[in-house]
């Protein structure tokens, strides 16, 4: 599956979406020991001990994470793309839980490239994996899910702007390591030597997640395909302490943080993801900064981008100098 053949209609109908399950799998990969994305070391330090206690109390889960994640190819039943009618993580976890035992064992055998260990050959194996994922969701994802969604939405805005400015080649080449748009309906999704797979006529979605490299996924009966890609590191976590202290005293911490974040033009959604504040709050502070002529705005495709004016640049520069 190193090359996908994509018809023009499939590419035109492709869209971005968010998947709680994809983010949960990404979190589990970090806990298992895969490379930690930039800015996520604190999350790992917070949750590592509880995860180790959870695994120590569950021999099946301990064996599963030890063997199922030692290769780069993930078991297919863990990575099924979300469906349009999904209402949240429970719908995605229910699909994992309902994986037939034959499909569960086949997916593991493909991942392991060999026989499945006896300890994993149990009739409720998929359900036990779903229980582990549910634990990761409750303890490590759900508490800050709302701002992660804002970060993903901001990333989608940035990707859409790349698409508008440079076309599919620019947007897809920068999405995840090993992926390149080759033209003529050919998308290299990884560097593995697999026969081309024709997904023309299917549904293609792109899913941001806090993962080191991301992965590709499919739901063959539904003709649905997904590319899970790393959310931009800059947007993966709200940036506290962004503004100089003197500027925060002058303008207020939220307003100063927004002004400082506009070192490059950004949309309101991107600023929401960066600062962790709600859309209404960010919009209100932007209006004040616009009235003060510290920021300006311009349209880029369907998005409105905000930028610092010369006066705004001067204010941030002066307040950032040592001794101020």
JONORCOR-V860509 format. One record per residue. N is the residue number from 0. OMEGA is omega as a letter, one per 30 degrees, with the letter a starting at -180 (none if undefined). NEAR is the number of other ideal C-beta (glycine too) atoms within 12 Angstrom. Layout:
BEGIN
n-><N;N>
omega-><OMEGA;OMEGA>
near-><NEAR;NEAR>
END
This chain:
BEGIN
n-><0;1;2;3;4;5;6;7;8;9;10;11;12;13;14;15;16;17;18;19;20;21;22;23;24;25;26;27;28;29;30;31;32;33;34;35;36;37;38;39;40;41;42;43;44;45;46;47;48;49;50;51;52;53;54;55;56;57;58;59;60;61;62;63;64;65;66;67;68;69;70;71;72;73;74;75;76;77;78;79;80;81;82;83;84;85;86;87;88;89;90;91;92;93;94;95;96;97;98;99;100;101;102;103;104;105;106;107;108;109;110;111;112;113;114;115;116;117;118;119;120;121;122;123;124;125;126;127;128;129;130;131;132;133;134;135;136;137;138;139;140;141;142;143;144;145;146;147;148;149;150;151;152;153;154;155;156;157;158;159;160;161;162;163;164;165;166;167;168;169;170;171;172;173;174;175;176;177;178;179;180;181;182;183;184;185;186;187;188;189;190;191;192;193;194;195;196;197;198;199;200;201;202;203;204;205;206;207;208;209;210;211;212;213;214;215;216;217;218;219;220;221;222;223;224;225;226;227;228;229;230;231;232;233;234;235;236;237;238;239;240;241;242;243;244;245;246;247;248;249;250;251;252;253;254;255;256;257;258;259;260;261;262;263;264;265;266;267;268;269;270;271;272;273;274;275;276;277;278;279;280;281;282;283;284;285;286;287;288;289;290;291;292;293;294;295;296;297;298;299;300;301;302;303;304;305;306;307;308;309;310;311;312;313;314;315;316;317;318;319;320;321;322;323>
omega-><l;a;l;l;a;l;a;l;l;a;a;a;a;a;l;l;l;a;l;l;l;l;l;l;l;l;l;l;l;a;a;l;l;a;a;l;l;l;a;l;l;l;l;l;a;a;a;a;l;l;a;l;l;a;a;a;a;a;l;a;l;l;a;a;a;a;a;a;a;l;a;a;a;l;a;a;l;a;l;a;l;l;a;a;a;a;l;a;a;l;l;l;l;l;l;a;a;l;l;a;l;l;l;a;l;l;l;l;l;l;a;a;a;a;l;l;a;a;l;a;a;a;a;a;a;l;l;l;l;l;l;l;l;l;l;l;a;a;a;a;a;a;l;a;a;a;l;l;l;l;l;l;l;l;l;l;a;l;l;l;l;a;a;a;a;l;a;a;l;a;a;a;a;a;a;a;l;a;a;l;a;a;l;l;a;l;l;a;l;a;l;a;l;l;l;a;a;l;l;a;l;l;a;l;l;a;l;l;l;a;a;a;a;a;l;a;l;l;a;a;a;a;l;a;a;l;l;a;a;l;a;a;a;a;a;a;l;a;l;a;a;a;l;a;a;l;l;l;a;a;a;a;a;a;l;l;l;a;l;a;a;l;l;a;a;l;l;a;l;l;l;l;a;a;a;l;a;a;a;l;a;l;l;l;l;l;l;a;l;a;l;l;l;l;l;l;l;a;l;a;l;a;l;a;l;a;l;l;l;l;l;l;a;a;l;a;a;a;l;a;l;l;a;none>
near-><29;22;27;35;27;33;21;16;15;25;33;15;19;32;24;30;30;36;46;35;42;44;41;41;46;45;41;41;38;38;35;29;18;27;19;27;32;20;25;33;16;17;29;28;15;18;29;23;14;20;30;18;16;27;26;13;15;21;17;27;35;24;26;38;35;20;26;41;30;22;19;22;26;36;37;31;38;41;41;41;39;38;22;14;10;25;13;20;31;21;21;39;35;22;34;38;28;19;31;19;22;16;24;33;27;21;32;37;23;22;28;25;14;12;16;26;22;12;20;32;22;22;14;19;36;36;26;29;40;34;23;38;43;28;29;37;33;22;25;35;37;23;16;25;23;21;28;38;32;35;40;39;31;40;39;33;35;38;38;29;29;27;30;19;18;17;15;32;22;19;30;31;23;24;38;32;21;24;32;24;27;20;17;16;23;25;39;32;38;27;16;19;10;16;11;21;24;19;36;23;17;27;29;37;36;41;42;41;45;46;36;29;29;35;41;40;39;29;29;19;13;21;21;32;37;41;45;42;39;41;43;32;21;25;38;36;28;29;27;19;15;29;31;25;17;20;31;23;14;21;27;19;26;32;36;31;34;44;45;38;41;37;24;18;26;37;38;35;34;40;49;37;37;42;39;31;31;21;23;13;23;35;24;20;34;39;19;21;35;27;13;21;18;33;38;23;25;16;15;22;17;13;28;24;29;36;30;30;22;14;19;32;22;17;30;34;18;17;25;22;13;8;8;15>
END
